Amino acid sequence: MSLIVAKFGGSSVASIEKIKTIAHRVREMRMRGHDVVVVVSAMGDTTDDLIQLAGATGDDLNSREMDMLLATGEQQTAALLAMTLNNMGCSAISLTGWQAGIKSDSSHNKAKINGIENCRIKKEIEAGNIVVIAGFQGISPEGDITTLGRGGSDTTAVALAASLQADRCMIFTDVDGVYTADPRMVPEARKLTKISYEEMLELAVLGAVVMQPRAVEVALAYQIDVEVRCSFNKNPGTIITKEANMEKQVIVSGVAHDVNCARFAIFDVPDQPGIAKTLFKSLAGAGINVDMVIQAAMRNGRNDIAFTIGRDDLKKAIEVIGKLVIEIGASGMTYGDDVAKVSIVGAGMQTNPGVAADMFEALADENINIHMISTSEIKVSCLIDKDCIETAVRALHRKFELDKAE
């Protein structure tokens, strides 16, 4: 028998009715002769509801106890789906992340998977069971429950597919696949039949919410093909796989946007060795990821440093940077969350000059000012005013004619 690992997200299992629909889909896989491992997220807004519930206890939300609480959402879904399958005549068993052997590090709320001891899963498969596993969670070396961060069930599924050497890994969600842009913003956005690991990783990092970036990293590392499909229809999805063409024919594959941005600028930073290290190590020590970074030209032995972070980290960053401004002898800082990031991604950009210029032209034609620019071999990102983001995404989609068939 071939083995399928299938993950169903929160919107796919948001109610008992939807869980029953998913159960029918899983039963079909089983009836076609496949062994099936199912990974589930919490039902609908359960995680947000649990966070709100925790907030009612006070301001001190201990990260270990938050993981104890949040992990219950996925366990609830796993048990309900296993019960539904059993009531349909399909032998099924639910497992928590730690029962499934998912070993993580000790970083509560954002743990990483260190390895999977899959003996229990294999035993249940050999016994003829459909194995339903609570995603988003694992167990630390200390024996504590950990969670993998938002979207962590995607990472659970791909890591399990790698560990079990599954024949297929399928991520079921509320969209038909990966689109050239957010179809809610760009109605003419086109679904891609295939996309490379590298392009999908860039899109995920840059704001496309179809898959968690860490899940794509695992898929790339272990060369696991992943199909993103819709839970609510039988349409083909998008295959995330290795790049097949020697020369990429499509220059730009998609446009991504991210409104969860905040900007910082620190003025008159002394231009001397070790200053950047002090600044960014302090941010890293506070668990704050830095994205775009610009250092202005030196003047009188000083320069300005600007960078972006996630908007959710703004409050924490203000405190950290406020202390650093005094420590390093800078003259001051500014910050705000009135910005957004728009990006173009495509493997074909590596060998086609002028793509960045075309992007800048499209934004200029819409009178959109660019605050910061960041590039890699296969992407160009621009920081712009947040209220311009929809206009920018649509303009770039038109500029690169992404509505045309492959």
N, C-alpha and C positions, 0 to 999 in steps of 0.2 A: 504494500500500500504506500502511496505517496503521502507526505505529511504537509498539511497546511497550517500556518500560524495566521490567525485572523484577529485583528484588533478592532473593537467597536468603541467609538468615542461617546462622550456624555450625551450629545444630542440624539444619538442612535438608541440610547437605552434610557431615555428621560422619563419613561412611564412603563407600567406593567404591559400595556398594549404594545409598546414599541419593543420591549424585551421579548414578548411572544413572537413578534415579527422577526426579530433577530434569531430567535430559537428555530423558527421554520427554515431560515436561511442556513443555519448551521446544520440542521438535520439533512437538508438537501446535499450539503457537502459530504456528510457522512454516508448518505445513501448512494452517492456516486463512487464510493469505495475509498474515500480518503480518511486517514487519521486526522483529527482536528484538535488543535490547541487554540483556545480562545482567550484573548486578553481584553479586559473591560476597564472602562473608566467609571467614575462615579456618575450617578444618574443626574442628568441635567445640570442644575445649579447647586447641587449638593455641597460641593467643595466651598463655594462662596457662602452658602448658608452656614456651614460649619465654622468658617472663619468669622462670620458675623456673631455666631453664638459664642465663640471664644472671646471675642471682643467685649461681650457683656460681662465677663468675669473681672475685667480690669485692664490696666495698660501693660502689665508685665506678662507677655505671652511667651513663656518659655518654649524654645524651639523643639526640645525633645517632646514635651507634652503636646505641642501642636502636631507633631508627626503621629503621635499616638491617636490623636483625634481625627486628623485628616485621612489616615489610612482606612478608617472605618467606612468611608464612602465607597471605595472600590470593593471592599469585602461584601458590602450589602448587595451590590450589583452582581458580583460573582455568584453568591449564594442563590439569589433570585433566578438568575439564568440557569444555573444547574438544576434547581427545582423544576423550572419550566420544562427543560429538556427531559428530565426524568418522567414528568407527567405526560410527556408526549411519546414515551416509550423508548427514548434514547438514554442509554446509561451515561451519566455524567457525574463529575465530582468537581467541587470548587476548592481552590487552594489559595491561601494568602501568598504574598510575595516570598516570605521567609519559608513557608512550607514548600514552595516551589524551588527553593535553593538559591534564591537571588541574593548574592552577597554584595554589600555596598561598602563605601567608606563611611566615616563617622560624621559627615557634614549634614546635619539636620536641615530639612526643608529644600536642599539642593544636592542631595547625595549622588554619587556616581557609582555605576555598577562595576565592581571589581572582578566578578566572575559568577558563574552559575553552576551549582552542583545539581545536575538534572536527573539524578537517579530516581527520585520520586515521580517526576513527570513521566519518564520512560516506563516505569513500573505500571502507572495508571493507564498509559496508552496500550501496553501489552495486555492489560486486563480487559481491554475493549471499551475503555471509558473515553468520552469527550472530556478533555481537561480544561476547566475554566479558571483562569488565573487572574487575581486582582492585580491590575497594573499599577505603576506609579510608586511602587514600594519595594523595600528590601530589608535586610537586617545587617547591622553594623558589626564590626569585630567584637564590640562589647556586648552584643546580644540585644541591642535596642532597635526598635522599628525606625526606619528612615523613609523619607519620601524623596522623589527624584526631581521635584520642581514641576512647574506648569507644563502640561503636555508630556509628562514622563511616561505615560502608558505607551506612547509611540516607541520610546526607547526600550521599554520592557519587551515589546513585541519583536522588534528587530534583533535585540540581543538574544532572545529566546530562539528566534529563527536561526541565528548563527550557531548557537550552542547545540541545538537539536539537528542541525544540518537539514533544515526544512526544505521541501521542494518549492514552496511558494510562501511569500509573506505578503499579506493583504491588509491595508489600512482602510477601514471603512469609516467614512465621515459623512457630513451633511452636504458635501459638494461632489460633483461628478469626477473631479480629478484636479490636476494642476492647470491653471489658466495663465494666459499671457498677461493678465492683470486681474485685479479683484473685479469679478463680474457685477458686483453690486455697485461699483463705481464706474465701470466701463461696460455697458451692456453688450458691446460688440466683441468683448474679449473672447478668445478662442481657446478651447481645451487642447492641450498638448497630448499627443499619443505617447511620446517618450521624452524624457529629459535626462541629462547626465547627472551623476552624483554631484559633481562640482557645481553645476548650475543650480541644482535644487538646494544645495547647501547655502549658496550665496543668497538665493531668494528667501530661504527660511530665516537666515540671520538678519536679512534686511527688512523683514516685516511680513512676509507671506506666512500665514498661520496654518497652512495645510498640514505641515509636519514640523515637529520639534527639531531644531538644528542638530542636537546631539544624536537623535535617531538616524539622521542622514549620515552623520559622521561614522556611526557604527556600521551602517549599510556599506559605506565606502570602504571602511577598513577591512570588512570581511567579504566584500563583493557580493552582497545579498541584494538581488533584484527585489524591489518593493513596488507593489501596485496600489495606487490610491484610487479608491472607488467610493461610490455613493451607497449608503445603507438602504436607501429608499427606492432604488430601481436596479435594473439588471444591466445598465449601460456599461460598456468597457470604460476603464479608467485610464490613468496615466502611469506608465512604467518608468520607475526611476532605476537607471541602469548605467553601465559604463558607456562612454562615448564610442560609437561604432565607426563613425566616418573619420577618415584620415584628415580631411579638410572640412571643417564645419561649414555647411552651406548657409545656415541661418545666422546672421551676424548677431542679432539681439533676440533672445528667447522670451524675455518677459520684463515687465515693469513691476517693481515692488515699492511699497511705501510703509512708513512707520511713523505714527503720531505719538508714540511713547518715548519722546525725546526731551531732553533738557540740555541747555547750553551753559557753559561757564567760560569766563575770560578772566585771567589774572594779569594785572598790569605791572610793568616795570619789574620784571623778574630778573635778578642778577644773572648775568650770562657767565656761568662758571660750572665746572664739572660737579656732578652730584645733585644738582638742583632738580632736574627732571626725575631722577631716581627717587629722591625724597618725596616729591609730589605724588608720583604715580604708585609708589609702594604704599604710601599712606592710604590712598584710595583703595588699592587692592586689599590692604589689611582690613579695611572696613567692609569688604565684600562688594565693592562698587566696580563694575566693569566700565571701562572707558572705550569709546568708539573712535570718532573722528578726532584728530589732533592736528593743530596748526601752531607753529612757532613763527612769530614775525621776525623780520630782519633786525639785527642788533643795532641799537643806537645808544651811545654813551655808556656802553657796557651793560645795557639792560635790554630786554625784549618782552613781548607779550606772548602768553600761551593761552590758546583757546582749545576747548575740547567739548565733546558731548558725552552724556551718560543717559541711562534710562530714567524716564520721568519719575518712576517709583522710588528712585534713590535720591531724589533732589533734596529732601529734608535732611537726610543723613550726610549728603555731600556738603551742604552749606556749613554744617558744623565742622566737618573735617577740613574743608578748604579755608574757612575763617581762621582756624588756628594756624594753618600753614602759611597764610599770607603774612602773619606776624613773624612766624618762625624763620621764613626765608628772606624777609625784608622786602617783600613786594609792596606796591603802593595801594593796592585795593583789588576788588573783584566785582564782576557783575554776573548775573545769572537769570535764567528764565525758562519757562516751558511753553513759549509761544512759537515753537519751531517744529518742523517735521522733516523727515528725510525721504527723498524720492531717489530711486535707483533704477538703472538698467543693467541687465545681466545677459551674458551670452558668450559661449565659448568662441564664437567666430570673431569676437572683438580683438583677439590676440593678433590676428594677421590682417586686419582691415583698419588702416589709418583713417582718422577723421570722425570716428564714432563719437568721441567726447565733444568735438566741435558741433556735431549735429545735435547732440543733446542740449548744449548750451544755447544753440540757435533756437531750438524749439521753446525753451524757457524764456529766452529774451523776447521772442515773438509774442508771448503772452504777458510781457512786462513783469516777469517774476524775477526778483533779485536773488542771487546766490550768496549765501553767507559763508559756507565752507564746502570744500570738495575733497572727496576721498576716492582713490582708485585701486584696483588690483588688475590682474591680467584679464579677468572676465567680468568686471563690473565697474561702473562709475556711479558714485553717490553724491548728491547735492543736498545741503541743508538749506531749507527755505522757510518762509513764513508759513505757519500752520494753516492759515485761512486760504492759502493758495494750493493746497495739496491736491484737491480733486482736479482742478484745472491743469496742474502739472502732469498728473498721471494720464489724463485723457490726451493732452498734447503730445506726450512722448509715445503713447500707443499709436497715435496717428502718424507721427513723424517716422517711425520705424515700420509702419504698415503691418502691424502685428495681427490685424484682423484677417489678413489674407491666408489662404490655406497653405499648408506646408508643401 
